Amino acid sequence: MTRDDRPHALSLFHQQSPDWSASSADGLEHAVVEVPLDYSVPAGERLTIALSRRPASDPGRRRGVLLALNGGPGGYFGLGRRFPAALAATPLAEVYDLIGFDPRGTGGSTPLESHIVPRRMPVDSRPPDSVFPEIAEEAREREEGNRRGGGTRRPHFSTRNVARDMDVIRAALGEDVINYLGYTYGTYAGAVFGAMFPERLDRSVLDSCVHPDWTWREQLMAQGPAQRENVEAWADWTALRDRHFGLGTSRVAVLEAVEEAVTHVGALGDGVRLRTLLDSALGSRSADRAGWENLGRLVGELRAADEPAAEKALADERIWPPEETGEVRCGVLDAVILEKDWPLELETYYADMRRFRAQYPYGCGVTRAQPLPGAFRTFTPPEPPTELVRDGYPAGLVVHADGDPIDHYPGGAALAERLGHRLVTVRDCGGHEIYAFSRNPHVDAVVEAYLIDGVLPEHHLVCPNTVSRPDVPADDRGERSASPGGAASPAGSDSHREGRHA
């Protein structure tokens, strides 16, 4: 195909007309559109993208389409099409056609598969140096399974191509512009779309954000400090209630009690797994302010528990990543994270693993610092990542909780600054994906005023967390700051400046 033929070939994708069919299972309309596997060769292999739609319930007030995306990197597996149903109870459903889609390779779209490589090593939040080479070898084998399953198609499963697919969806819907609501990975995809197609983006909200300058490895590793900060916040609260918990009267003392519990369960019969489950519990449960009392009781109990008691206490905890069964799995995440460079020297990973083992063992622990398939990347990305800029589309909103354990708060602050968006910080909150899912009326009101009425806050805002800490009295005069309450406040106020990331 010549260069002159390429625009015509692409225009054929934009001229599609989706054939919508209603589903009684979810009350949504469903359709598919076709996109090129490789946009530089639009006459080549095609993929299908699965769509869903919930038409605006008040046609007289309709102001276009709202496209939503989250998860990943690369998108969750089938959740994309469920977004219109998840947002159906919000006022957005009155004025927007809510559009969901499964990004290329996921859910109901044309799949990208990887061959599953059985795990030999148990997931360990604090592995010894002696097993580092075996962990690296498993990552190499996983990338080889990716190569066998995805072959030469893998380089085309990238965020830039997700953005191009979004533009095909826009055109196929007959819209000049889209409005956009992105969560987690969807914040990055939305920012890339805005940089690539600024004239095609109207209002946008980015919730729980990816940092504009981090590689995917840096983004994943940032979970270590994020989860450590939540554990330390819990330890500070617990230290003020030593008569209730008996874990110590300072942060240092409480964290020493944590290490006693970790050491104790690590010495039991299935110690590696139990220790990893406890570290995982510390990372996940410290994010939930309402669960702080239960976490304090758990640590106290596990300092002297026998193996059956420890198993029972940690029965509800899950190790990430889950064990995989069968022959193939979705390979999109392992492809998308290769669009940015990874270190080539294994000692870089080993040094970070030692540091994480000592400082950031909570949550996913060392698994975020150890070699992943990117260390053994089997393809060179066909194009560099997009430089994120806002030039030609309106300022929007960035929403981020200061204690988000998955996407570290500095990412949201940096993305808001880079794009000139208003930053809505949720204070003293370990939430992730806030709008419409965390039941925070302050955030919901700000987002809906913007997306529906176009009212953008004049300044950055700080909203309170609506998940209260447990009602456990402090030993003496109580905490300096009360449980969250009140309405949003300007980011320039004292309440914003005292936030640890401000």
C-alpha positions in Angstrom: 0.0 0.0 0.0 1.3 3.4 -0.9 1.3 6.4 1.5 -1.5 8.0 -0.6 -3.7 4.9 -0.1 -3.3 4.8 3.7 -5.7 7.7 4.6 -8.4 6.1 2.4 -8.0 2.7 4.0 -8.2 4.3 7.5 -11.3 6.2 6.5 -13.1 3.0 5.9 -12.8 2.1 9.5 -14.2 5.5 10.5 -17.2 5.0 8.3 -18.4 1.9 10.1 -21.9 1.8 11.5 -22.2 -0.5 14.5 -25.0 -3.0 14.5 -26.4 -2.6 18.1 -28.3 -5.5 19.8 -29.9 -5.3 23.2 -28.9 -7.8 25.9 -31.3 -8.9 28.6 -28.5 -9.9 30.8 -27.2 -6.4 31.5 -29.7 -4.1 29.9 -27.1 -2.7 27.6 -26.8 -2.5 23.8 -23.8 -4.4 22.3 -21.9 -4.1 19.1 -18.4 -4.5 17.6 -16.2 -2.4 15.4 -13.2 -3.4 13.4 -9.8 -1.8 13.7 -6.4 -2.5 12.1 -4.0 -4.6 14.1 -1.2 -2.2 12.7 -2.3 1.3 11.9 0.7 1.7 9.6 -0.7 -1.1 7.5 -4.5 -0.5 7.6 -5.2 -3.0 4.8 -3.6 -5.8 6.9 -4.9 -7.9 9.7 -8.0 -6.7 11.5 -9.2 -6.9 15.1 -12.7 -6.5 16.6 -13.4 -4.2 19.5 -16.4 -5.1 21.6 -18.6 -2.1 22.6 -21.5 -1.5 24.9 -23.9 1.4 25.1 -26.6 2.8 27.4 -28.3 5.7 25.6 -29.0 8.9 27.5 -32.2 8.6 29.5 -33.1 12.2 29.0 -32.7 12.7 25.2 -33.6 16.4 25.5 -30.6 17.1 27.6 -28.2 14.8 25.7 -24.7 16.3 25.3 -23.0 13.4 23.4 -21.1 10.3 24.4 -19.0 9.5 27.5 -16.4 6.9 26.9 -15.1 5.1 30.0 -12.0 2.9 30.5 -10.0 1.6 33.5 -7.7 -1.2 34.5 -4.6 -2.8 33.3 -2.2 -1.7 32.0 -4.2 -2.6 28.9 -7.7 -2.9 30.4 -9.5 -5.3 32.7 -10.8 -8.5 31.1 -14.4 -7.8 30.2 -15.0 -5.0 32.7 -14.8 -2.4 30.0 -18.2 -3.3 28.5 -19.8 -3.3 32.0 -19.0 0.4 32.6 -22.3 1.7 31.3 -24.2 -0.5 33.8 -21.8 0.5 36.6 -22.5 4.2 35.9 -26.2 3.8 35.2 -27.3 5.1 38.6 -25.3 8.3 38.3 -26.7 11.6 36.8 -24.3 11.1 33.9 -26.6 8.5 32.5 -29.3 11.1 32.0 -27.3 13.3 29.6 -24.7 11.0 28.0 -24.8 7.9 26.0 -22.5 5.8 28.2 -20.0 3.8 26.1 -17.9 0.9 27.3 -15.4 -1.1 25.4 -13.0 -4.0 25.9 -9.5 -2.7 24.8 -7.9 -4.8 22.0 -6.9 -8.2 23.2 -9.2 -8.3 26.2 -12.7 -9.5 27.1 -15.0 -9.8 24.1 -12.5 -8.2 21.7 -10.1 -10.1 19.5 -7.9 -11.9 22.1 -4.2 -11.7 22.6 -3.1 -14.9 24.2 0.0 -16.0 26.1 1.1 -19.5 26.9 1.0 -20.2 30.6 4.3 -21.3 32.1 3.8 -23.2 35.3 5.3 -21.5 38.4 8.0 -23.4 40.3 8.7 -20.7 42.9 6.2 -19.7 45.5 5.2 -16.1 45.6 7.3 -14.6 48.4 7.1 -11.0 49.7 10.6 -11.3 51.3 12.7 -13.9 49.2 16.3 -14.6 50.1 19.1 -13.6 47.7 19.7 -17.2 47.0 16.5 -17.5 44.9 16.8 -14.3 42.9 18.2 -16.1 39.8 15.3 -18.6 39.9 12.8 -15.7 40.1 14.6 -14.1 37.1 14.5 -17.3 35.1 10.7 -17.6 35.7 10.3 -14.1 34.3 12.3 -15.1 31.2 10.2 -18.2 30.8 7.0 -16.1 31.1 8.2 -13.8 28.4 8.9 -16.8 26.2 5.3 -17.9 26.8 4.2 -14.5 25.8 6.2 -14.7 22.6 4.8 -18.2 21.7 1.2 -17.1 22.4 1.2 -13.7 20.8 4.0 -13.9 18.2 4.4 -11.0 15.9 1.1 -9.4 16.9 2.3 -8.4 20.4 4.1 -5.1 19.5 0.8 -3.7 18.3 -1.0 -4.0 21.6 0.1 -0.6 22.9 -1.5 2.5 24.5 -1.1 4.5 21.3 -3.1 1.9 19.4 -5.7 1.8 22.2 -6.0 5.6 21.6 -6.4 5.1 17.9 -9.1 2.5 18.5 -10.9 5.1 20.7 -10.9 7.5 17.7 -12.3 4.8 15.5 -15.0 4.2 18.1 -15.8 7.9 18.1 -16.1 8.1 14.4 -18.2 4.9 14.2 -20.6 6.5 16.7 -21.0 9.5 14.5 -19.5 11.9 17.0 -17.2 14.8 16.4 -15.8 14.6 19.9 -15.9 12.3 22.9 -16.2 13.0 26.6 -14.0 10.7 28.7 -13.9 9.1 32.2 -10.7 7.2 32.8 -9.6 5.2 35.9 -6.1 3.9 36.6 -4.6 2.8 33.3 -7.5 4.6 31.7 -6.1 7.9 32.9 -2.9 7.3 30.8 -4.9 6.1 27.8 -7.1 9.2 28.1 -4.1 11.5 28.3 -2.5 9.8 25.3 -5.8 10.2 23.4 -5.8 13.9 24.2 -2.2 14.3 23.0 -2.8 12.4 19.8 -6.3 13.7 19.0 -6.8 17.0 20.9 -9.5 18.2 18.6 -11.6 15.1 19.3 -11.7 15.4 23.1 -14.1 17.6 25.1 -14.5 17.1 28.8 -12.3 14.6 30.6 -12.0 13.2 34.2 -8.9 11.2 35.1 -9.3 9.2 38.4 -6.5 7.4 40.3 -3.8 8.4 37.9 -0.7 7.0 36.3 2.4 9.3 36.6 3.1 11.0 33.2 6.9 10.5 33.5 7.3 7.0 35.0 8.0 3.8 33.1 5.6 1.0 33.7 8.2 -0.5 36.1 8.4 2.7 38.0 4.6 2.9 38.2 4.4 -0.6 39.6 7.3 -0.1 42.0 5.6 3.0 43.4 3.1 0.8 45.1 5.8 -0.1 47.6 6.1 3.4 49.1 2.4 4.0 48.8 1.5 0.9 50.8 4.3 1.7 53.3 2.8 5.1 53.9 -0.6 3.5 54.7 1.0 1.1 57.1 2.8 3.9 58.8 -0.4 5.9 59.1 -2.1 2.9 60.7 0.8 2.4 63.0 0.6 6.1 64.2 -3.1 5.6 64.9 -2.5 2.3 66.7 0.3 3.7 68.8 -2.2 6.2 70.3 -4.3 3.3 71.5 -1.8 1.0 73.1 -4.2 0.2 76.0 -6.5 -1.3 73.4 -4.0 -3.1 71.1 -0.9 -3.6 73.2 1.4 -3.1 70.2 3.4 -0.1 71.5 3.1 3.6 72.0 5.0 4.8 68.9 5.1 4.1 65.2 8.5 2.4 65.7 7.2 0.2 68.4 4.1 -0.8 66.4 6.2 -1.6 63.4 8.5 -3.7 65.5 5.4 -5.6 66.7 4.5 -6.1 63.0 7.9 -7.6 62.4 7.5 -9.9 65.4 4.3 -11.2 63.8 5.9 -11.6 60.4 8.9 -13.5 61.8 6.7 -15.7 63.9 4.3 -16.8 61.1 7.4 -17.2 58.8 8.7 -19.8 61.1 5.5 -21.9 61.0 5.1 -25.0 58.8 4.0 -23.1 55.6 5.9 -20.0 56.6 6.7 -18.5 53.2 3.0 -18.4 52.2 1.8 -17.3 55.6 4.4 -14.5 55.8 3.4 -13.4 52.3 -0.3 -13.4 53.2 0.4 -11.3 56.3 2.5 -8.8 54.3 -0.3 -8.7 51.7 -2.9 -8.0 54.5 -0.8 -5.2 55.9 -0.6 -3.5 52.5 -4.3 -3.9 51.5 -6.0 -3.5 54.9 -4.0 -0.5 56.0 -5.5 1.4 53.0 -9.0 0.9 54.4 -9.3 3.3 57.3 -12.5 1.6 58.6 -10.6 -1.7 59.0 -7.7 -0.4 61.1 -9.0 -1.9 64.3 -9.3 -5.4 62.7 -5.7 -5.0 61.4 -4.4 -4.2 64.9 -6.1 -7.2 66.3 -4.7 -9.4 63.5 -1.1 -8.3 64.2 -1.6 -8.9 67.9 -3.0 -12.4 67.3 -0.4 -13.5 64.9 2.5 -12.7 67.1 1.9 -15.9 69.0 -0.5 -17.9 66.8 0.0 -21.6 65.9 -0.3 -22.7 62.3 -4.1 -23.5 62.3 -4.8 -20.2 64.0 -2.7 -18.3 61.5 -4.3 -20.1 58.6 -7.8 -19.1 59.9 -6.8 -15.5 60.6 -5.4 -15.1 57.0 -8.0 -17.2 55.2 -9.6 -14.3 53.4 -6.3 -12.9 52.1 -5.1 -13.5 48.6 -1.6 -13.5 47.1 -1.0 -11.5 43.9 -0.6 -12.6 41.3 -3.1 -15.5 41.4 -2.0 -18.9 40.4 -2.8 -19.6 36.7 -4.3 -22.8 35.4 -4.9 -24.1 31.9 -2.8 -23.5 28.8 -3.4 -19.9 27.8 -4.2 -16.6 29.5 -4.7 -13.0 28.3 -1.4 -11.6 27.3 -2.3 -7.9 27.0 -0.7 -6.6 30.2 2.6 -8.3 29.5 2.6 -6.6 26.0 1.5 -3.1 27.0 4.1 -2.8 29.8 6.8 -3.4 27.2 6.0 -0.2 25.3 8.4 1.5 27.7 12.0 0.4 28.4 13.0 -1.9 31.2 16.5 -2.3 32.7 18.6 -5.0 31.1 21.0 -5.7 34.0 19.6 -8.2 36.4 21.7 -6.7 39.3 19.5 -3.6 38.9 16.5 -5.8 39.8 18.3 -7.6 42.6 19.4 -4.4 44.3 15.8 -3.1 44.2 14.5 -6.4 45.6 16.9 -6.1 48.5 15.7 -2.6 49.1 12.0 -3.6 48.9 12.5 -6.5 51.2 13.9 -4.2 53.8 11.6 -1.1 53.3 8.5 -2.1 51.3 7.5 -5.7 52.0 3.9 -4.9 52.4 1.2 -5.5 49.8 2.8 -7.0 46.7 6.2 -6.7 48.3 9.2 -7.7 46.3 7.1 -8.8 43.4 6.9 -5.2 42.2 10.7 -4.9 42.1 11.7 -8.3 40.8 12.3 -9.0 37.1 9.2 -9.2 35.1 8.9 -10.1 31.4 10.1 -6.6 30.5 13.6 -7.6 31.6 13.6 -10.1 28.8 11.6 -8.2 26.2 11.3 -10.2 22.9 10.4 -7.3 20.7 11.3 -3.7 20.1 8.3 -1.3 20.3 7.5 0.1 16.8 7.1 3.6 18.1 8.1 5.6 21.2 5.6 6.4 23.9 3.5 9.6 23.5 4.7 12.8 25.2 1.8 13.9 27.3 0.7 17.5 26.6 -2.6 19.3 26.6 -2.7 21.5 23.5 -6.1 21.9 21.9 -8.6 20.4 24.3 -10.2 21.8 27.5 -8.9 21.6 31.0 -10.4 18.8 33.0 -10.3 17.1 36.4 -7.8 14.8 38.1 -9.1 12.9 41.1 -6.7 11.1 43.4 -6.8 9.8 47.0 -3.7 10.7 49.0 -3.3 7.1 50.2 -4.1 5.3 47.0 -2.2 2.0 47.4 -2.2 1.1 43.7 -1.4 4.3 41.9 0.8 6.4 44.2 -0.6 10.0 44.8 2.4 11.8 43.2 1.3 10.5 39.9 -2.0 12.3 40.1 -0.4 15.5 41.3 2.1 15.4 38.4 -0.5 14.6 35.8 -2.7 17.5 36.9 0.3 19.8 36.7 1.4 18.5 33.3 -2.0 18.9 31.7 -3.2 22.0 33.6 -6.2 20.1 35.0 -7.8 20.8 38.4 -6.6 18.4 41.1 -9.2 16.9 43.5 -7.4 15.3 46.4 -9.2 13.0 48.7 -7.6 13.5 52.1 -6.7 10.7 54.5 -8.0 8.1 52.1 -6.7 4.8 50.9 -9.3 4.6 48.1 -8.7 3.6 44.5 -11.1 4.6 41.7 -13.1 7.2 43.6 -15.9 8.7 41.5 -19.1 6.7 41.6 -17.4 3.7 43.3 -16.2 5.1 46.7 -19.6 6.8 47.6 -17.9 10.1 48.3 -20.6 12.7 47.8 -18.1 15.6 47.7 -16.1 14.1 44.9 -19.2 12.9 43.0 -20.7 16.5 43.2 -17.5 18.1 41.7 -17.2 15.5 38.9 -20.9 15.7 38.0 -21.0 19.5 38.1 -18.1 19.5 35.6 -19.2 16.7 33.3 -22.9 17.7 33.2 -22.8 21.5 33.6 -19.2 22.4 32.6 -18.4 23.9 36.0 -14.7 23.5 36.5 -13.4 24.4 40.0 -11.4 27.7 40.1 -8.6 26.0 42.1 -7.4 22.6 43.2 -9.6 21.1 45.8 -9.2 18.9 48.8 -12.2 16.6 49.7 -12.6 14.7 52.9 -12.6 11.0 53.1 -16.1 9.7 54.0 -14.8 6.4 55.3 -14.4 6.9 59.1 -11.6 5.5 61.2 -12.8 3.1 63.9 -14.4 4.6 67.0 -11.6 3.5 69.3 -10.7 6.1 71.9 -7.1 7.2 72.1 -5.3 6.5 75.4 -5.3 10.2 76.5 -6.3 13.4 74.6 -7.0 11.7 71.3 -5.8 12.3 67.8 -4.8 15.8 66.7 -7.1 15.5 63.6 -10.7 14.4 63.9 -12.4 11.8 61.7 -13.0 13.1 58.1 -15.9 15.4 57.6 -17.1 18.5 55.9 -17.1 19.6 52.3 -14.4 20.2 49.7 -11.9 22.9 50.5 -9.5 24.8 48.2 -6.1 23.2 47.8 -4.4 26.4 49.1 -5.9 25.9 52.5 -4.0 24.6 55.6 -5.8 21.3 55.3 -4.1 20.7 51.9 -0.7 21.8 53.0 -0.6 19.3 55.8 -1.2 16.4 53.4 2.0 14.3 53.1 2.1 14.6 49.3 1.2 18.2 48.9 
